[in-house]
Structures are given as structure tokens and as C-alpha cells.
């Protein structure tokens, strides 16, 4: 059953079929999985000759293809990607949102190119200087959202303040947290700890229309110490990759340890296998699929370059949920009065 509210307008999601390490095979397969749940209209952008043979099964007729002659290479410079945007699957997918033919765009492709093209074609919401990648983290007692997770490696204090407002609006709209606790990621809980950027950002967040609770440390990230975790894109991306690595590595270590043990140990491993699988699913990036690029005048979902069909289907669901929750409208509603007070 879809998490999209059936009382709302059915969204249209544009999917960059040629972006990602396993495109177009896994991208098309993921779109077919999403089409089977029938909660959104899906448009694939890419090479029709390559996509066509992959459209198999009972749900293929639900997908529409818009031809794009080129794809953005994963290692292409963002400025080069921007110059050729009108010919590429990524650029055309973003144009569909700009032109009102789609409500959101999903891509597993070059994230730097995605950011550059979306920033120029869609523009930022009034009062937002830079968009930020917001990643939903599966914390101890429920999800939290961290931003920025990689869009801006160098940030100004006022940008971090804006990230806090965008994250708060997203937590209310999508995570359904009534009064999200917003915190800055720092090297200590005391307000005096951190670099000048964090100290200045804390002062600004104190005056922002959010429930700011101060600083948290790295050990608190997955412990629900805050619902919205604010940091720059350099630190946020490192935290995200470390968390993914620990989850993946710990699972392998645990499996090898259990299987290399005695007969009794192996029997015990068999008994605990179901809860271990549930734990893996909870912390697996494929379950969450994609991360919203917040702050733009269009809904954009960034997903892993190595995204498989499951992750891609989850990203399409995340895009549909963001549209239905009107995240852009909620960010605008939070930021506009704050701007007026500062004027």
C-alpha cells in the first residue's frame, strides 16, 4: 500500500533512466517496481532504443519514455553537464519539472551535475541561498534527518540556519514530527564548542522559527538526540559514509564470526537470522532510497550512484511523498515570515 495520501493529486515523477552505475537496467526495473504499486505517474528520460527492450511485464504500459540522446557521465564536470543539459536524460528530466510536466525528478546519476542543473533551471526558494541534501537516518527510536549531506562542503553560518529551517519543515511534512528538535553537529555539547561557523550558526538558529536544542556530538547522531541534524556538506557526507560503512562492515563481521564458530554457534546463528535480516533492512540505504535536495523550487531526489532497483523504487516513493506533503510550500511558509522580521 502506498504511503501517498489518496486524497491528494496523483503526482508525476520524472526519472533519469541513464544516470547511475547500473543504468538503464536497474533504473527501469526500479521504475517498474514503483509502477506496480500505482501511486504515481512515471516518466523515464533517456535513450529509447536502450530503454524499450527493458520495459517488460504487466506494468510496462504505465511508464512513458521521453527520448534523450545523451547521458551525463558520472565523472563529468558540472559546468560541462550544464552546457549540454538540454540533450541529456538528467537535464531533460529537470526541465520536465521546470515546465510543469512533472512534479519531481529522481536521479542516481552525477550528483554534482544534478545540483548544478537544478540550481540554474529551478532556482532556489526566496530566502534560501543554497540547496542542501537532506538524508533520513534510521536512528534508535525513529528516523531523523541530517543536512547537508554533500551539496555544500564549505558553508556560511546563515546557510546552516537555513538548513535548520528546511530540515524542520521536512521533518514536520514528511516524518510527521510535530515539533522537531533541531541541533548543530559539533565537537561538544557546550555552546562554546565548535569552530566559528558553528558558534555563529547557533546564535542565528536561536532566533530562527525552529525548536533549536543546541549542539550534539557524533556519538549522538543515531541516538535520536535531535530530529534535525545540521552540518556542512563536508562533515555530513563523511558521517553518512561512515555510517554506511559501519552498517555494512559490521554485518559481514558478525556473519563470518557466527558461521566460523562451533556447531552450537552456527545453530544459534540460524535462530537469530530473521531478526538480523530485519536489522539489516532497517539500516540499509536501499530501504530509504533517495535524499531530497531541499531549497529548490522543484522537488528533487538524489539517490546513490550504485542504486539498484529496490533503492530506485524507494527513491520514487520518496519523491511522491515529498510532492504530496508539499515540502516546498512548507519551507516557504516557514522562511517568509522570518525574512520579513529581518527586513
C-alpha positions in Angstrom: 0.0 0.0 0.0 1.3 3.4 -0.9 2.2 5.9 1.7 0.9 8.7 -0.6 -2.4 10.1 0.5 -5.1 9.0 -2.0 -7.0 12.2 -1.4 -4.2 14.3 -2.9 -3.5 14.8 -6.6 -1.6 12.0 -8.2 2.0 13.1 -8.7 4.1 12.7 -11.9 7.7 11.7 -11.3 10.4 12.2 -13.9 13.2 9.5 -13.6 16.7 9.9 -15.2 16.9 6.5 -16.7 20.5 6.8 -17.8 22.0 8.0 -14.5 23.8 5.7 -12.2 26.3 2.8 -12.2 23.7 0.3 -13.3 21.7 2.4 -15.7 19.5 1.9 -17.5 18.8 -1.7 -16.5 18.3 -1.2 -12.7 16.7 2.2 -13.1 14.0 0.8 -15.5 13.5 -2.2 -13.2 13.0 0.1 -10.2 10.5 2.2 -12.1 8.6 -0.9 -13.0 8.5 -1.9 -9.3 7.1 1.6 -8.5 4.6 1.3 -11.3 3.3 -1.9 -9.9 2.3 0.0 -6.7 0.5 2.5 -8.9 0.8 5.6 -6.7 2.4 8.0 -9.3 2.7 8.5 -13.0 6.3 7.8 -14.0 8.2 9.3 -17.0 11.6 7.9 -17.9 14.0 10.1 -19.7 16.8 8.5 -21.8 17.7 6.6 -24.9 14.5 5.0 -26.2 16.4 2.2 -28.1 18.1 1.1 -24.8 15.1 1.6 -22.6 12.5 0.0 -24.8 13.7 -3.7 -24.6 13.9 -3.3 -20.7 10.2 -2.5 -20.5 8.8 -5.9 -19.8 6.0 -7.2 -17.7 2.4 -6.3 -16.9 3.2 -2.7 -15.8 5.3 -1.6 -18.7 2.3 0.4 -20.3 2.2 2.6 -17.2 5.6 4.1 -18.0 6.1 6.9 -20.5 9.5 7.5 -22.2 10.9 10.9 -23.2 13.8 10.4 -25.5 17.2 11.9 -24.6 20.1 11.5 -26.9 22.8 11.8 -24.3 23.6 10.9 -20.7 25.7 12.8 -18.2 28.9 10.8 -17.4 29.3 10.1 -13.7 32.7 11.9 -13.7 31.7 14.9 -15.9 32.4 18.4 -14.6 29.1 20.1 -13.5 29.8 23.1 -15.8 30.1 20.8 -18.8 27.0 19.0 -17.8 25.1 22.3 -17.6 26.2 23.2 -21.1 24.8 20.0 -22.6 21.7 19.8 -20.3 19.1 20.1 -23.0 20.4 17.0 -24.7 20.9 14.7 -21.6 18.5 12.5 -19.7 19.2 14.4 -16.5 18.7 17.8 -18.0 15.5 16.8 -19.7 14.1 15.3 -16.5 14.8 18.5 -14.6 13.3 20.5 -17.5 10.0 18.5 -17.1 9.8 19.8 -13.5 10.6 23.3 -14.6 8.0 23.3 -17.3 5.3 21.8 -15.0 5.1 18.5 -16.8 6.4 16.6 -13.8 6.2 17.2 -10.0 9.6 15.8 -9.1 12.8 14.4 -10.5 14.8 11.4 -9.4 18.3 10.6 -10.5 21.1 8.2 -9.4 23.5 10.0 -11.7 26.2 12.6 -11.3 25.1 14.4 -8.1 27.3 17.5 -8.8 25.7 17.8 -12.3 22.3 17.3 -10.7 22.8 20.1 -8.3 24.3 22.5 -10.9 21.5 21.9 -13.5 18.7 22.0 -10.9 20.1 25.2 -9.3 20.0 27.0 -12.7 16.8 25.6 -14.1 14.7 25.5 -11.0 16.2 28.3 -8.8 16.1 28.5 -5.0 13.2 29.3 -2.8 13.1 33.0 -1.7 15.3 33.4 1.4 17.4 30.2 0.7 20.9 30.8 -0.5 21.9 27.2 -1.3 20.1 23.9 -1.6 21.1 21.1 0.7 20.9 17.3 0.5 18.8 16.0 3.4 19.4 12.4 4.4 16.9 10.4 6.5 18.9 8.5 9.1 17.4 5.3 10.8 18.1 6.3 14.4 17.5 4.3 17.5 13.8 5.1 18.2 12.8 6.6 14.8 14.1 8.5 11.8 15.9 11.8 11.9 17.1 14.0 9.1 20.6 15.3 8.5 21.5 18.1 6.2 23.7 19.0 4.4 24.9 15.5 3.3 27.2 16.7 0.5 25.9 19.6 -1.6 27.9 22.3 0.1 31.3 21.4 1.5 32.0 25.0 2.7 29.1 26.8 4.4 28.4 30.2 5.9 26.5 30.4 9.3 23.4 31.8 7.6 23.3 28.8 5.3 23.3 26.5 8.3 20.5 28.5 9.8 18.6 28.0 6.5 19.4 24.2 6.6 17.8 24.1 10.0 14.6 25.7 8.8 14.4 23.5 5.7 15.1 20.4 7.8 12.5 21.3 10.3 9.8 21.8 7.6 10.7 18.5 6.1 10.5 16.7 9.4 7.1 18.1 10.0 5.8 17.4 6.5 7.3 14.0 5.7 8.4 12.5 9.0 5.3 13.7 10.8 7.2 15.1 13.8 5.0 17.7 15.4 7.8 19.9 16.9 11.2 18.7 15.5 14.3 19.3 17.7 17.0 21.0 15.6 20.6 20.6 16.6 24.0 21.5 15.2 26.6 18.8 14.9 29.7 19.9 16.7 32.7 18.7 18.8 30.9 19.3 22.1 27.5 19.9 23.5 28.5 23.3 25.1 27.6 26.4 23.1 31.3 27.5 23.2 32.5 24.3 21.4 33.0 24.2 17.7 34.5 26.4 15.0 33.4 29.9 14.4 31.0 28.8 11.7 29.1 26.6 14.2 29.2 29.1 17.0 27.7 31.8 14.8 25.1 29.4 13.3 24.0 28.6 16.8 23.3 32.2 17.5 21.2 32.5 14.4 19.3 29.3 15.0 18.4 30.6 18.4 16.4 33.4 16.6 15.0 31.2 13.9 11.5 29.8 13.8 12.6 26.3 14.8 12.9 24.3 18.1 16.7 24.7 18.4 18.2 22.5 21.2 21.9 23.3 20.8 24.8 21.1 19.9 25.1 17.4 19.6 28.2 15.2 19.1 29.0 12.5 16.6 28.0 9.8 19.1 24.5 11.2 19.3 23.7 11.1 15.6 21.9 7.7 15.6 20.6 8.1 19.2 17.6 10.5 18.4 19.3 13.3 20.3 17.7 15.5 17.7 15.2 15.2 14.9 17.1 17.5 12.5 20.9 17.5 12.5 22.5 20.5 10.9 26.0 20.4 9.5 28.0 21.4 6.4 28.2 19.1 3.4 31.8 18.0 4.1 31.1 16.7 7.6 27.7 15.5 6.7 28.9 13.4 3.8 31.7 11.9 6.0 29.2 11.0 8.7 26.9 9.4 6.1 29.6 7.3 4.5 31.0 6.2 7.9 27.5 5.1 9.0 27.0 3.1 5.8 30.4 1.5 6.1 29.9 0.5 9.7 26.5 -1.0 9.0 27.8 -3.0 6.0 31.1 -4.0 7.7 29.6 -5.0 11.0 27.1 -7.2 9.2 29.9 -9.1 7.4 32.0 -9.4 10.6 29.0 -10.7 12.6 28.1 -13.2 9.8 31.6 -14.5 9.5 32.1 -14.8 13.2 28.9 -16.8 13.7 29.5 -19.1 10.7 33.1 -19.9 11.6 32.1 -20.9 15.2 31.2 -24.3 16.6 28.1 -26.3 15.7 26.2 -24.8 18.6 27.3 -21.3 17.5 26.1 -22.0 13.9 22.8 -23.3 15.2 22.4 -20.1 17.2 23.2 -18.1 14.1 20.4 -19.9 12.3 17.9 -18.9 15.1 18.8 -15.2 15.1 19.0 -14.9 11.3 15.4 -13.4 11.0 16.0 -10.5 13.4 19.4 -9.9 11.8 17.7 -9.6 8.5 15.2 -7.1 9.9 18.0 -5.1 11.4 19.8 -5.1 8.1 16.7 -3.9 6.3 16.2 -1.1 8.8 19.7 0.3 8.3 20.0 -0.5 4.6 20.2 2.6 2.3 18.1 0.7 -0.2 15.1 1.0 2.2 15.3 4.8 2.2 16.4 5.0 -1.5 16.9 8.7 -2.0 17.7 12.0 -0.3 15.7 15.2 -1.1 17.6 18.2 -2.4 15.9 20.8 -0.3 15.7 24.6 -1.1 14.8 24.5 -4.8 11.5 25.5 -6.5 11.1 21.9 -7.6 11.2 18.5 -5.9 14.5 16.7 -6.5 15.6 13.4 -5.1 19.2 12.3 -5.2 20.0 8.6 -4.9 23.2 6.5 -4.8 25.1 6.1 -8.0 25.1 2.3 -7.2 21.4 2.3 -6.6 19.7 -1.0 -7.6 16.0 -1.5 -8.5 14.9 -1.6 -4.8 16.7 1.7 -4.0 15.3 3.3 -7.1 11.8 2.3 -6.3 12.2 3.7 -2.8 13.5 6.9 -4.2 10.4 7.3 -6.5 8.2 6.7 -3.4 10.2 9.4 -1.5 9.6 11.8 -4.4 5.9 11.1 -4.4 5.7 11.6 -0.7 7.5 14.9 -0.9 5.1 16.2 -3.5 2.1 15.1 -1.6 3.4 16.6 1.6 4.0 20.0 -0.2 7.5 20.3 1.3 8.3 23.3 -0.9 5.2 25.1 0.3 6.0 24.3 4.0 9.6 25.6 3.6 8.3 28.8 2.0 5.8 29.3 4.8 8.5 28.9 7.5 11.1 31.1 5.8 9.0 34.0 4.5 7.9 35.4 7.9 11.4 35.0 9.2 12.7 37.1 6.3 10.0 39.7 6.9 11.2 40.1 10.5 14.8 40.5 9.4 13.9 43.2 6.8 
